């Protein structure tokens, strides 16, 4: 199998590239920025391609029997068109495709999924929940930095909505398992942590793992938070929060991971284990 890895310099792409290199599996990295690829210090001759350039993408994917992509699922139609006939696919989507609140991100995932399923090409699109634990900038580390500054944590509905984050290591294991699987037709699989928990409990778990005192939860109506969201653009020290993000905090993100376990053979690690890995000192993580 000749693997072409699209998005090799992104967080999930780089994590997969490291795993493939560790297993001694050759692959063709495909990305726009050669300097970023060189900085990773991984084997593989980069093929440079802009996903908007159909001809360059076709050249980059030439000869690949399996296309694995960690870029946004909206690029699925371009990848399908550029790949050799008979190539299989392992694509990354997002559980944002299940959100009842329409936005460009979720709409792009739904469009990419529809194109992939209609193509009849063998493979799978993996829909991860919120990913944490990646090298470098990370959702959980930013949240911990914010918790260290907040006297209270204002959450819509008191943070009762469910979340089910997945550790980056499990995402990589799912991608590797998908590459090994013999897909006969296009499928989709949700990948997530082992259990959903209320967002307020997730927040407290992050604070504990980071060695912080969790700020008290301040229940606030979602509408009030959405109206206040523009202020995060002008208040120093606060991350920008959009009204759409506040609205998504009010919907449950709980998913069945039976297919992840049975088809991919991946048992996700518990949140406390993943957070321990995320906040462990570098010398203890290997």
Buried (B, 14 or more C-beta within 10 A) or exposed (E): EBBBBBBBBBBBBBBBBBBBBEEEEEBBBBBBEEEBBEEBEBEBEBBBBEBEBEEBBBBBBBEBEBBBBBBBBBBBBBBBEBBBEEBBBBBBBBBBBBBEEEBEBBBBBBBBBBBBBEBEBBBBBBBBBBBBBBEEEBBBBEBBEBBEEBEEBBBBBBBBBBBBBBBBBBBBBBBBBBBEBEBEEBBBBBBBBBEBBBBBBBBBBBBBBBEBEBBEBEEBEBEEBBEBBEEBEEEEEEEEBBBBBBBBBBEEBBBEBEBBEEBBEBEBBEBEEBBBBBBEEEEEEE
